[in-house]
Amino acid sequence: MNSRFPYGSSAVAIVLGGMMLGTGGCRKLKSAEKQATTVPAVVASELDSNGLGAFPGAVYRSQAGSPIHWQPWTRETMDRAKAAKRLVFAVIAMPQQPGFQSVLASLASDPALVGAINSTYVPVLVDGDAAREIGLLTADLCAEIKRPLQLPLFVWMTPDGDPVAWIPVSKSSSSNVADLFNQSHSMVSRMWAEDSAYVVKNSGLDNAARRARISQRKNANVMSEQPAEDVVRSIRQLASFYDPASRSFDEAGGLFPAGSLDLLATAAIQPGLPADTRLRCIDTTRELLVDLLPSAMFDPLDGGVFTSRRGTSWALPSFSRDCLTQGRVAIALMDAYRATGDQRALEKALGLITFSEKTYLTTEGLFSVGMSVETNPASWLWSVEDIEKELPPEDASWWIKATQMKGLGNLPSEVDPRREFFRCNSLGIGQSLTEIASAQSQSPETFAPRFDSARKILLKVRNARLGPMVRDDCSHAAATFRMVSAYAAAFGVTGDDKFLKKAVDLLEKARAAFAEGPKLREFSKDAPKSLGEGRAFIYGLALQAAIDVSAITSDDKWLVWSEDLATTAAELFTDSEFLKECPDDAKIIDLPVTDLVMLFDDSTAGMISFAECRLAERGRPLVKTFSELATPLPTYSVDRPILHTDLLQATIAREFKVTVIAGANISADLKLATERLPPRMIQRRAAKPADEIPPGMVKVLFSNDKSRLVSTVQALQEAVLPSNPKL
């Protein structure tokens, strides 16, 4: 945690549980400050009980019954803190980040600690996913104290919203949460009691300095003067991070590499890119699929994908999941299938959609984000003896072989150096159903029920180990719009009309639930603007979903809506040389927070840039001031491609654009073929008289000013999908 209280030359800096605080000797209060302390505190009745029950969102609903008097992240709460003359004790958590439940449970289990929190502070729970600017701010706060980003984050702040002190609480420290809090609480509360006016003043100055630093950082961004050349260089650099000999992907971190996989796969088949670059991308895409598809990151029991891994191997996942990740990985796998033809990638992608429908579909017919619950990793792991006990002998043998289990365990020593999981195995299917069936001398059709029976037996055992899991039934805009795009992508690669219908129906429901006039909201239920008003990230996802559906349906109404969304987004989020994440009427902390890096998901900057490119090619450009923020390629994204794959992908679509223009009276087959093209990398529109396209024909425009007229499905595919000797 960090706080700066420079009480003069006698100040001494000490560290308590990661919190840096300045301490000094006794200070004489100014007369005005003494007089201020005589104004009586007024504690509103709302602060005498837990105030979360009426608000939407998985984070708030999980803590609505806590004995801590948690308050929502609203201006009214901050005003009540000011009237009560109390500091705010805020906990920033995200439903996708497991661990906050156990941390908050530790706080709530100690009656003395609960009493101290309720009587000393105004405790505020912040959903860092809904109030996304606060979630993004945690990275800056952790960086200031030279700590890696960890959630939840404890933040003591003034009623003006200025951070005073903060400390990230990791999973490893969850056993001594009370000690960490008490050490920090003792120091912070004493400082506030001794000189609250000085704390307010000093924290305000600190936040002003923070505001200046963030502003200087964004103003220092240098934009590429040759984006086409730079994006090619960046793609090559990304591909070079992968080493097929060691099966390692440098700088990939622990998250599932959906962004990198998607960028490499789409670049592999994008017309106009240099042939050697496309070949490098297709090779790397294939190698990544070899590593990922049979790994334990894909759960063979229920079909979901895990968000991240523990350590450096895909053999040991983090065992946390959320809907946004399922949809994002599904889209990346379908793009990888387009590039490689690897049927396993398509099967996994469609499995993720099925898993999402079973796990995250709400009673409203929308999707929830899904709250990741912290679980014991051992509950997800198996010994050979476990399998032999639960399955019939004739099934145990092939299951053990197919999942690459071993008697001593299949976890690499580097991910379990202390042998915490000795003799344990994670489950990843290394063989296809056809291969497993062939080894049993059966056809896939005959063997499939047998495989499914074994899967269900083991899933039942694991569910019993994990215990009851609370289902998130709170409809969530970001998750819902992401699933619209996943359905659209599934229609594109399969041609199955059921996915087309699901995409259209879900987008219709999403528009009805999350649109309030021209604006969007995060939840389908009413909430204060600071909690529920749509952030720029939501508009980015909604724009992508609406344009995706317009591409697969050729229905202009979705294009019109996307243009309306873009206009509203320009009004809400455009600042001088700055893409704001939070609209002004929802902001509580006065900091210029922007989303330029893929920190928790795709970045707002990347999605808005992509939307600008797609709308411009359809003759619906963004407002100029908004477009000028969205189109440049910052040089920092070129140097660190893994953190900016979405922005790089948008730049490829812009600089190496392919536009399909459909003439009048084209055949039904040709129309369907245009609608099934990659929806984001290949733009499409209906012909105008000035295009001079003969009836029944389609014109393909390329970035080098060349064009090609086609009249058949095969000719269209040959025109837009470059030949690759390795495909």
C-alpha positions in Angstrom: 0.0 0.0 0.0 1.2 3.5 -0.6 0.6 6.9 0.9 2.7 10.0 1.0 2.4 12.1 4.1 5.5 14.4 4.1 5.3 15.8 7.6 8.5 17.6 7.4 12.1 16.6 7.7 11.5 14.4 10.7 9.2 12.1 8.7 10.2 8.5 8.6 8.9 6.1 5.9 7.8 2.7 7.1 6.3 -0.3 5.3 3.5 -2.3 6.7 2.3 -5.2 4.7 3.3 -3.5 1.5 1.9 -0.1 2.6 4.2 2.8 2.6 3.2 5.5 5.0 4.9 8.6 6.3 5.0 9.2 10.0 6.2 12.1 12.0 6.1 13.8 15.4 3.3 15.7 17.0 2.0 18.6 14.9 0.1 21.7 15.9 -3.2 22.1 14.1 -3.9 25.3 12.4 -6.7 27.3 14.1 -8.9 26.9 11.0 -8.4 23.1 11.2 -9.2 23.1 14.9 -12.4 25.0 14.2 -13.3 22.5 11.4 -13.2 19.6 13.9 -15.9 21.2 16.0 -18.5 20.7 13.2 -20.4 17.7 14.3 -20.4 14.5 12.2 -23.7 13.4 10.7 -23.9 9.6 10.2 -26.7 8.8 7.7 -28.9 5.9 8.6 -28.0 4.2 5.4 -24.5 3.7 6.8 -25.8 1.6 9.7 -26.5 -1.5 7.5 -25.3 -3.3 4.4 -26.6 -1.3 1.4 -25.9 -3.6 -1.5 -29.1 -5.6 -1.7 -30.8 -3.4 -4.3 -28.0 -3.3 -6.8 -27.2 -5.6 -9.7 -24.0 -7.4 -10.5 -22.4 -10.6 -9.2 -19.9 -8.7 -6.9 -22.6 -6.8 -5.1 -25.0 -9.7 -4.8 -22.3 -11.9 -3.4 -21.8 -9.6 -0.5 -25.4 -8.3 0.1 -25.6 -10.5 3.3 -22.3 -9.5 4.8 -22.2 -8.1 8.3 -19.9 -5.4 7.0 -21.9 -2.3 6.1 -20.8 -2.3 2.5 -22.0 0.6 0.5 -22.3 1.0 -3.3 -19.8 3.0 -5.4 -21.9 6.1 -5.8 -21.7 9.9 -5.3 -24.3 9.6 -2.6 -22.0 7.2 -0.6 -19.1 9.7 -0.9 -21.3 12.6 0.2 -22.4 10.5 3.3 -18.7 9.8 4.1 -18.0 13.5 4.0 -20.9 14.3 6.3 -19.8 11.5 8.6 -16.2 12.8 8.6 -14.9 9.4 7.7 -12.5 7.9 5.3 -13.7 5.5 2.7 -12.4 2.0 3.0 -12.9 0.6 -0.6 -12.3 -2.9 -1.9 -12.0 -3.1 -5.6 -12.9 -6.5 -7.0 -13.9 -8.0 -10.3 -16.2 -11.0 -10.8 -13.8 -12.6 -13.3 -10.9 -12.5 -10.8 -11.3 -15.3 -8.2 -10.2 -14.7 -4.6 -12.1 -11.7 -3.5 -14.8 -13.8 -1.9 -12.4 -15.5 0.4 -10.7 -12.2 1.3 -14.0 -10.5 2.1 -15.1 -13.6 4.0 -12.0 -13.3 6.1 -12.8 -9.7 7.0 -16.4 -10.6 7.8 -15.6 -13.6 10.0 -13.9 -11.4 12.7 -16.5 -9.6 14.7 -14.0 -7.1 16.2 -12.7 -6.3 12.7 -16.2 -5.9 11.3 -16.9 -3.5 14.2 -13.8 -1.5 13.5 -14.6 -1.2 9.8 -18.2 -0.2 10.3 -17.5 2.3 13.1 -14.4 3.9 11.6 -14.9 4.0 7.9 -17.6 4.0 5.2 -16.9 0.6 3.6 -17.4 0.7 -0.1 -17.3 -2.3 -2.5 -16.3 -1.4 -6.0 -17.1 -3.6 -8.9 -14.1 -3.0 -11.1 -15.7 -4.6 -14.1 -18.8 -2.4 -14.1 -16.9 0.7 -13.1 -14.2 -0.3 -15.5 -12.2 2.9 -15.1 -11.6 1.9 -11.5 -10.6 -1.6 -12.5 -8.1 -0.1 -14.9 -6.8 2.3 -12.3 -5.7 -0.6 -10.1 -2.8 -1.3 -12.5 -1.5 2.3 -12.0 -1.9 2.2 -8.3 0.0 -1.1 -8.0 2.7 0.2 -10.4 3.2 3.3 -8.1 4.2 1.0 -5.2 6.2 -1.4 -7.6 3.8 -4.3 -7.0 2.3 -6.5 -9.7 -1.4 -6.1 -10.3 -3.4 -8.1 -7.8 -7.0 -8.1 -7.0 -8.8 -7.4 -4.7 -7.2 -4.1 -3.9 -7.8 -2.4 -0.5 -7.9 1.4 -1.0 -8.4 4.0 1.8 -9.6 7.2 0.2 -10.9 10.6 1.2 -14.6 11.4 0.6 -13.4 13.4 -2.4 -12.3 10.2 -4.0 -8.5 10.8 -3.6 -6.6 7.6 -2.7 -4.8 7.9 0.6 -3.3 4.4 0.9 -3.7 1.1 -0.8 -2.6 -2.5 -0.7 -3.1 -5.4 -3.2 -4.2 -8.6 -1.5 -3.1 -11.8 -3.2 -4.5 -15.3 -2.8 -1.3 -16.2 -0.8 -2.1 -13.5 1.7 -5.8 -14.5 2.2 -4.9 -16.4 5.4 -3.7 -13.2 7.1 -6.1 -10.7 5.7 -7.1 -9.5 9.1 -3.4 -8.9 10.1 -2.8 -6.9 6.9 -5.9 -4.8 7.4 -5.2 -4.2 11.1 -1.7 -3.0 10.5 -2.8 -0.6 7.8 -6.0 0.4 9.7 -4.0 1.3 12.8 -1.8 3.7 10.9 -4.4 5.2 8.5 -7.0 5.7 11.2 -4.5 7.4 13.5 -3.4 9.7 10.8 -7.0 10.7 10.1 -7.7 11.2 13.7 -4.7 13.4 14.2 -5.1 15.6 11.2 -7.9 14.8 8.8 -7.6 18.2 7.0 -4.0 17.6 6.2 -4.8 14.1 4.9 -7.4 15.5 2.7 -5.1 18.2 1.4 -2.1 15.9 0.9 -4.1 13.2 -0.9 -5.7 15.8 -3.1 -2.2 17.0 -4.1 -1.1 13.5 -4.7 -4.0 12.8 -6.9 -3.4 16.0 -8.9 0.1 14.8 -9.5 -1.2 11.4 -10.5 -3.6 13.1 -12.9 -0.7 15.1 -14.4 1.4 12.0 -14.8 -1.3 10.1 -16.6 -2.0 13.0 -18.9 1.7 13.4 -19.7 1.8 9.7 -20.5 -1.1 9.8 -23.0 0.2 13.0 -24.6 3.7 11.5 -25.0 2.3 8.7 -27.3 4.0 8.8 -30.6 2.0 7.6 -33.6 3.4 5.6 -36.4 4.0 7.4 -39.7 4.1 4.2 -41.6 1.4 1.9 -40.1 1.4 -0.6 -42.9 5.1 -1.3 -42.6 5.1 -1.2 -38.8 2.2 -3.6 -38.4 4.0 -6.1 -40.6 7.1 -5.7 -38.4 5.0 -6.2 -35.3 3.4 -9.4 -36.6 6.8 -10.8 -37.4 8.0 -10.0 -33.9 4.9 -11.6 -32.4 5.5 -14.8 -34.4 9.2 -14.8 -33.3 8.2 -15.0 -29.7 7.1 -18.6 -30.2 9.8 -21.2 -30.1 8.7 -24.6 -31.5 11.7 -26.4 -30.0 10.9 -25.5 -26.4 7.2 -25.1 -27.0 7.4 -21.7 -25.3 5.7 -18.4 -26.1 7.8 -15.5 -24.8 6.0 -12.6 -23.2 2.7 -14.4 -23.4 2.2 -14.4 -19.6 -0.4 -16.6 -17.9 -3.6 -15.7 -19.8 -4.9 -17.9 -22.5 -3.4 -16.3 -25.7 -6.6 -15.7 -27.5 -5.5 -12.3 -28.8 -2.2 -13.6 -30.2 -3.9 -16.7 -31.7 -6.6 -14.5 -33.4 -4.1 -12.0 -34.8 -1.8 -14.7 -36.2 -4.7 -16.7 -37.7 -6.3 -13.7 -39.4 -2.9 -12.4 -40.7 -2.2 -15.8 -42.1 -4.9 -15.4 -44.7 -5.2 -11.7 -45.2 -4.7 -10.6 -48.8 -2.0 -8.0 -49.3 0.3 -9.1 -46.5 3.7 -10.3 -47.6 3.7 -14.0 -48.4 6.6 -14.8 -46.1 4.8 -13.1 -43.2 1.6 -15.1 -43.9 3.6 -18.3 -43.9 5.3 -17.5 -40.6 1.8 -16.7 -39.1 0.3 -20.0 -40.4 3.2 -22.0 -39.0 3.0 -20.3 -35.6 -0.8 -20.7 -35.5 -0.5 -24.4 -36.1 2.2 -24.8 -33.5 0.0 -22.9 -30.9 -2.9 -25.2 -31.7 -0.7 -28.2 -31.1 0.1 -26.9 -27.7 -3.3 -25.6 -26.7 -5.9 -27.9 -28.1 -4.9 -31.1 -26.2 -3.9 -29.2 -23.1 -5.8 -29.1 -19.8 -6.8 -25.5 -20.6 -9.8 -27.1 -22.3 -11.9 -29.0 -19.8 -12.9 -32.4 -21.3 -15.6 -32.9 -18.7 -17.8 -29.8 -19.4 -16.2 -28.2 -22.5 -15.2 -24.9 -21.0 -11.8 -23.1 -21.3 -9.9 -21.8 -18.3 -8.9 -18.1 -18.3 -5.2 -18.6 -17.3 -2.5 -21.0 -16.2 -0.4 -21.4 -13.1 3.2 -21.1 -14.0 4.6 -21.6 -17.5 2.8 -24.7 -18.7 -0.6 -25.1 -20.1 -0.8 -28.4 -18.1 -2.0 -26.6 -15.0 -4.8 -24.1 -15.4 -5.9 -21.6 -12.8 -9.3 -23.3 -12.8 -11.2 -20.0 -13.2 -13.6 -19.1 -16.0 -16.0 -16.4 -17.2 -18.3 -15.9 -20.1 -16.3 -13.1 -21.8 -13.3 -15.4 -22.1 -15.4 -18.3 -23.5 -16.7 -16.1 -26.3 -13.3 -14.5 -27.0 -11.5 -17.9 -27.2 -14.3 -19.3 -29.4 -13.9 -16.5 -31.9 -10.1 -16.9 -32.0 -10.4 -20.7 -32.5 -12.9 -20.2 -35.4 -10.5 -17.8 -37.0 -7.7 -20.4 -36.5 -10.0 -23.0 -38.1 -10.4 -20.7 -41.2 -6.6 -20.4 -41.4 -5.6 -24.0 -40.8 -8.6 -26.2 -41.5 -7.9 -27.9 -38.1 -11.2 -29.5 -37.3 -10.3 -29.8 -33.6 -10.2 -26.0 -33.3 -13.7 -25.8 -34.6 -15.0 -28.5 -32.3 -13.4 -26.8 -29.3 -15.0 -23.4 -30.4 -18.5 -24.9 -30.7 -18.0 -26.7 -27.4 -17.2 -23.3 -25.8 -20.5 -21.9 -27.1 -22.4 -24.9 -25.7 -20.7 -24.6 -22.4 -21.5 -20.9 -22.2 -25.2 -21.5 -22.9 -25.3 -24.1 -20.1 -23.4 -22.1 -17.6 -24.0 -18.4 -18.2 -27.4 -18.0 -19.9 -29.7 -16.1 -17.6 -33.5 -16.4 -17.1 -33.8 -13.3 -19.2 -32.3 -15.1 -22.2 -29.1 -13.0 -22.0 -25.7 -13.9 -20.6 -24.1 -13.2 -17.3 -20.4 -12.6 -16.8 -20.2 -15.6 -14.4 -18.4 -15.1 -11.1 -15.2 -17.1 -10.7 -15.1 -18.9 -7.4 -11.8 -19.7 -5.7 -11.5 -23.5 -5.4 -8.9 -25.9 -4.2 -6.8 -27.0 -7.3 -6.7 -30.5 -6.0 -10.5 -30.8 -6.6 -9.8 -30.5 -10.3 -7.0 -33.0 -10.4 -7.0 -36.8 -10.6 -4.8 -39.7 -9.8 -4.8 -42.8 -12.0 -6.4 -44.7 -9.1 -9.2 -42.1 -9.0 -10.1 -43.0 -12.6 -9.8 -46.7 -12.1 -12.1 -46.4 -9.1 -14.8 -44.4 -10.9 -14.9 -45.9 -14.4 -15.4 -49.5 -15.5 -12.1 -51.2 -16.3 -12.8 -51.2 -20.0 -13.2 -47.4 -20.0 -10.6 -46.5 -17.5 -7.8 -47.7 -19.7 -8.6 -45.7 -22.8 -9.5 -42.6 -20.7 -6.1 -42.7 -18.9 -4.3 -43.0 -22.3 -6.4 -40.3 -24.0 -5.8 -37.8 -21.3 -2.1 -38.6 -21.0 -2.3 -39.5 -17.3 0.6 -41.0 -15.4 1.0 -42.9 -12.2 3.3 -40.2 -10.8 1.3 -37.4 -12.3 1.5 -35.5 -15.6 2.3 -32.0 -14.2 5.7 -30.7 -15.3 8.1 -30.1 -12.4 8.4 -26.4 -13.3 4.8 -25.7 -12.5 4.8 -27.8 -9.3 8.3 -27.5 -8.0 7.4 -28.4 -4.4 5.4 -31.4 -5.6 2.3 -30.1 -4.0 0.3 -32.1 -6.5 2.4 -35.3 -6.5 0.7 -38.2 -8.3 -2.0 -35.8 -9.6 -3.0 -35.4 -13.2 -4.8 -32.6 -15.0 -7.1 -33.6 -17.8 -6.6 -32.7 -21.4 -7.7 -34.8 -24.4 -4.7 -35.5 -26.6 -6.6 -37.6 -29.1 -9.6 -37.0 -31.2 -12.8 -39.0 -30.7 -12.1 -40.8 -34.0 -8.6 -41.8 -32.8 -9.9 -43.0 -29.4 -12.7 -45.0 -31.1 -10.4 -46.5 -33.6 -8.2 -47.8 -30.9 -11.3 -49.5 -29.4 -12.1 -50.9 -32.9 -15.3 -48.9 -33.0 -16.7 -46.3 -35.2 -16.9 -42.7 -33.8 -20.8 -43.0 -33.9 -20.7 -46.2 -31.9 -18.1 -45.0 -29.4 -19.5 -41.5 -28.8 -22.2 -42.6 -26.2 -19.5 -44.5 -24.3 -17.2 -41.5 -24.2 -20.1 -39.3 -23.0 -21.0 -41.8 -20.3 -17.4 -41.7 -18.9 -17.3 -37.9 -19.1 -20.6 -37.6 -17.2 -19.5 -40.0 -14.5 -16.3 -38.0 -13.8 -18.1 -34.7 -14.0 -20.5 -35.8 -11.3 -17.6 -36.8 -9.1 -15.8 -33.5 -9.6 -19.0 -31.5 -9.0 -19.4 -33.3 -5.7 -15.8 -32.4 -4.8 -16.3 -28.7 -5.6 -19.6 -28.5 -3.7 -22.6 -26.2 -4.6 -21.7 -23.5 -7.0 -23.7 -20.3 -7.1 -25.0 -19.5 -10.6 -24.7 -15.9 -11.7 -28.1 -14.9 -13.1 -27.4 -11.2 -13.5 -27.6 -10.3 -17.2 -24.4 -8.5 -18.3 -24.0 -6.4 -21.4 -20.4 -7.1 -22.1 -20.9 -10.9 -21.9 -24.0 -10.8 -24.0 -22.6 -8.7 -26.8 -19.5 -10.9 -26.9 -21.7 -14.0 -27.3 -23.6 -12.3 -30.2 -20.2 -12.0 -32.0 -19.4 -15.7 -31.1 -22.7 -16.8 -32.7 -22.0 -14.6 -35.8 -18.5 -16.2 -36.1 -20.0 -19.7 -35.7 -22.4 -19.0 -38.6 -19.6 -17.8 -40.7 -17.5 -20.9 -40.4 -20.3 -23.5 -40.3 -23.1 -22.0 -42.4 -25.6 -23.4 -39.8 -28.7 -21.2 -39.7 -29.2 -21.9 -36.0 -26.2 -19.7 -35.2 -27.5 -17.0 -37.5 -30.8 -17.0 -35.7 -29.2 -17.1 -32.3 -27.0 -14.1 -33.2 -30.0 -12.0 -34.4 -32.3 -13.0 -31.6 -29.7 -12.3 -28.9 -28.8 -8.9 -30.4 -32.5 -8.0 -30.4 -32.8 -9.0 -26.7 -29.6 -7.2 -25.9 -30.7 -4.0 -27.5 -34.0 -4.1 -25.6 -32.3 -4.8 -22.3 -29.2 -2.7 -22.4 -30.1 0.3 -24.5 -31.7 3.4 -22.8 -32.5 5.7 -25.7 -29.1 6.3 -27.5 -27.1 5.2 -24.5 -26.1 1.7 -23.2 -26.0 0.4 -19.7 -24.1 -2.4 -18.1 -27.0 -4.3 -16.5 -30.5 -5.1 -17.5 -31.7 -3.7 -14.2 -31.6 0.0 -13.1 -28.5 1.1 -11.3 -26.9 4.5 -10.4 -24.8 5.8 -13.3 -21.5 5.3 -11.4 -22.4 1.6 -11.3 -24.4 0.8 -14.4 -23.9 3.4 -17.1 -22.1 1.9 -20.1 -18.4 2.5 -20.3 -16.5 2.9 -23.6 -15.6 -0.8 -23.5 -19.3 -1.7 -23.6 -19.8 0.5 -26.7 -16.8 -1.2 -28.3 -18.3 -4.7 -27.8 -21.8 -3.5 -28.9 -20.4 -1.9 -32.1 -18.5 -5.1 -32.9 -21.7 -7.2 -32.3 -24.0 -5.0 -34.4 -21.5 -4.8 -37.3 -21.0 -8.6 -37.1 -24.7 -9.2 -37.4 -25.1 -6.7 -40.2 -22.4 -8.6 -42.0 -24.0 -12.1 -41.7 -27.5 -10.8 -42.4 -27.0 -8.0 -44.9 -29.6 -6.2 -42.8 -28.9 -2.4 -42.8 -30.9 -1.9 -39.6 -27.9 -3.2 -37.5 -25.6 -1.0 -39.5 -27.8 2.0 -38.7 -27.7 1.1 -35.0 -24.0 0.7 -35.0 -23.7 4.2 -36.5 -26.0 5.5 -33.8 -23.8 3.8 -31.1 -20.7 5.3 -32.6 -22.2 8.8 -32.6 -23.2 8.4 -28.9 -19.8 7.0 -28.1 -18.1 10.0 -29.7 -20.2 12.4 -27.6 -19.5 10.5 -24.4 -15.9 9.5 -24.6 -14.1 12.1 -26.8 -11.8 14.4 -25.0 -8.9 16.5 -26.2 -6.5 13.9 -27.6 -8.0 11.4 -25.2 -10.4 8.4 -25.4 -12.1 8.4 -22.1 -13.3 5.2 -20.6 -15.9 6.6 -18.2 -18.6 9.1 -19.2 -18.4 12.3 -17.2 -21.8 11.8 -15.4 -20.7 8.4 -14.0 -17.2 9.5 -12.9 -16.3 9.7 -9.2 -12.5 9.8 -9.2 -11.2 12.6 -11.3 -8.5 10.9 -13.3 -8.1 10.6 -17.1 -8.4 6.8 -17.3 -8.2 5.3 -20.7 -8.0 1.7 -21.9 -5.1 1.3 -24.3 -3.7 -2.0 -23.2 -5.3 -5.5 -23.2 -5.2 -5.7 -19.4 -8.3 -7.8 -18.6 -9.7 -8.3 -22.1 -9.6 -6.6 -25.4 -8.8 -2.9 -25.1 -11.4 -0.2 -25.7 -8.8 1.5 -28.1 -8.5 -1.7 -30.2 -12.3 -2.3 -30.5 -13.1 1.3 -31.4 -10.3 1.3 -33.9 -11.7 -1.8 -35.5 -15.2 -0.4 -35.5 -14.0 2.8 -37.2 -12.3 0.8 -40.0 -15.4 -1.4 -40.6 -17.9 1.5 -40.6 -15.7 3.7 -42.8 -15.6 1.0 -45.5 -19.4 0.9 -45.4 -19.6 4.6 -46.0 -20.5 5.4 -42.4 -17.3 7.1 -41.0 -17.1 8.1 -37.4 -17.3 11.7 -36.2 -13.9 13.3 -37.3 -12.7 14.0 -33.7 -13.6 10.4 -32.7 -12.0 8.9 -35.8 -8.8 10.8 -35.2 -8.5 9.2 -31.8 -9.3 5.7 -33.2 -7.2 5.4 -36.4 -3.6 6.1 -35.5 -1.2 3.2 -34.6 0.8 4.1 -31.5 4.5 3.0 -31.8 4.3 1.4 -28.3 1.8 -1.1 -29.7 4.3 -2.1 -32.4 7.1 -2.7 -29.8 4.8 -4.8 -27.5 2.5 -6.7 -29.8 1.2 -9.2 -27.3 -0.5 -6.4 -25.3 -2.0 -4.8 -28.4 -3.1 -7.6 -30.7 -6.6 -6.1 -31.1 -5.2 -2.7 -32.2 -2.8 -4.4 -34.6 -5.6 -6.5 -36.0 -7.6 -3.4 -36.7 -4.6 -1.8 -38.4 -4.2 -4.8 -40.7 -7.9 -4.5 -41.6 -7.4 -0.8 -42.3 -4.0 -0.9 -44.1 -4.5 -4.1 -46.0 -8.2 -3.8 -46.5 -10.4 -6.0 -48.6 -13.9 -4.8 -49.5 -16.6 -7.0 -51.1 -19.2 -5.0 -53.0 -22.3 -7.0 -54.0 -24.1 -6.0 -57.2 -27.8 -6.3 -57.9 -29.4 -9.7 -58.4 -26.5 -11.9 -57.3 -27.4 -15.5 -56.8 -28.5 -16.8 -53.4 -25.4 -18.9 -53.1 -23.1 -16.0 -53.9 -25.0 -13.8 -51.4 -24.6 -16.4 -48.7 -20.9 -16.7 -49.5 -20.4 -13.0 -49.0 -22.2 -13.2 -45.7 -20.0 -16.1 -44.5 -16.7 -14.3 -45.2 -14.5 -13.4 -42.2 -16.8 -10.6 -40.8 -14.1 -8.4 -39.3 -11.2 -8.6 -41.7 -13.2 -8.5 -45.0 -15.7 -5.6 -45.3 -18.8 -5.7 -47.4 -21.5 -3.4 -48.7 -24.1 -3.2 -51.4 -23.2 -1.6 -54.7 -24.0 2.0 -55.4 -24.7 3.3 -59.0 -21.2 4.9 -59.0 -19.6 1.5 -58.5 -20.8 0.4 -62.0 -21.0 -3.3 -61.0 -22.9 -5.5 -63.5 -25.9 -7.3 -62.2 -25.1 -10.7 -60.7 -21.5 -9.8 -60.0 -19.5 -9.0 -57.0 -16.5 -6.7 -57.0 -13.6 -7.3 -54.6 -11.5 -4.2 -53.8 -7.9 -4.5 -52.5 -5.7 -2.0 -50.7 -3.3 -1.7 -53.7 -6.2 -0.2 -55.7 -6.7 -3.4 -57.7 -10.1 -5.0 -58.0 -11.6 -8.2 -59.3 -15.1 -9.0 -60.6 -16.5 -12.5 -59.7 -19.8 -14.2 -60.3 -19.3 -17.6 -58.5 -18.7 -18.7 -55.0 -15.4 -20.4 -55.9 -14.1 -17.3 -57.7 -15.0 -15.2 -54.6 -13.1 -17.5 -52.3 -10.1 -17.5 -54.6 -10.1 -13.8 -54.7 -10.3 -13.1 -50.9 -8.4 -16.1 -49.5 -4.8 -16.0 -50.7 -3.3 -19.3 -51.8 -0.8 -20.7 -49.4 1.4 -23.6 -50.2 1.2 -24.8 -46.7 -2.5 -24.6 -46.3 
